[in-house]
Amino acid sequence: MIEAIILIVTRPGAEKKVYDQLKNHPKVKEVYKVYGEYDLIARVEVEDIRDLDEFHDNVLRKIKEIEVTETLIASTYGIKE
């Protein structure tokens, strides 16, 4: 299992539309509207790198309101106790 954090820049004013398209996708575990350089942050869980490629190609790239993404693959997992 791979966990990735995807930083998303949307077209101005399209944040809610993109948020709504991502929030119910089964690979998206969390999605947040944020302030700053990025408009949204999504945490996704995929089986492997091919599955991540498929998510990028078949989900993110088909949302025309997304202008830029940056994907960070988690190398260490942990929960603060």
C-alpha positions in Angstrom: 0.0 0.0 0.0 1.3 3.5 -0.9 0.0 6.6 0.8 0.5 9.9 -1.1 -0.3 13.5 -0.4 -1.4 15.4 -3.5 -1.2 19.2 -3.4 -3.6 20.8 -5.9 -4.0 24.2 -7.5 -7.4 24.8 -9.1 -8.7 27.4 -11.5 -9.8 30.4 -9.5 -13.2 29.8 -7.9 -13.2 26.1 -8.7 -12.0 24.8 -5.4 -15.5 23.5 -4.2 -16.2 21.8 -7.5 -12.9 19.9 -7.4 -13.3 19.1 -3.7 -16.8 17.7 -4.4 -15.4 15.5 -7.2 -12.6 14.1 -5.0 -14.3 13.7 -1.6 -16.2 10.5 -2.5 -13.6 8.7 -4.6 -12.6 5.5 -2.8 -8.9 6.1 -3.1 -9.2 9.6 -1.5 -9.1 9.1 2.2 -9.1 12.8 3.1 -9.4 16.1 1.2 -9.0 19.6 2.6 -9.5 23.1 1.3 -6.5 25.1 2.4 -5.1 28.6 2.2 -1.8 29.4 0.7 0.0 28.3 -2.5 -2.3 25.3 -3.0 -6.0 25.2 -2.9 -6.6 21.6 -1.9 -4.7 18.8 -0.2 -5.8 15.2 -0.8 -4.5 12.1 1.0 -4.8 9.0 -1.2 -4.1 5.3 -0.6 -3.2 3.1 -3.6 -2.0 -0.4 -4.0 1.2 0.4 -5.9 2.9 2.9 -8.2 0.8 1.7 -11.2 -2.3 2.3 -9.2 -1.1 5.9 -8.4 -0.4 6.4 -12.1 -3.9 5.3 -13.0 -5.4 7.6 -10.3 -3.4 10.6 -11.8 -4.3 9.7 -15.4 -7.9 8.6 -15.0 -9.1 10.9 -12.1 -6.9 14.0 -11.6 -6.1 14.7 -15.3 -9.7 14.5 -16.2 -10.8 17.2 -13.9 -10.4 20.2 -16.1 -10.5 22.7 -13.2 -7.2 21.3 -11.8 -4.3 23.4 -13.1 -1.3 21.9 -11.2 -0.7 19.0 -8.9 2.3 18.0 -6.8 2.4 14.4 -5.5 4.4 13.5 -2.3 4.8 9.8 -1.6 5.0 9.1 2.1 8.1 7.2 3.1 7.3 6.8 6.8 4.0 6.2 8.4 3.1 7.1 11.9 0.4 8.4 14.1 1.1 10.8 17.0 0.0 9.2 20.2 
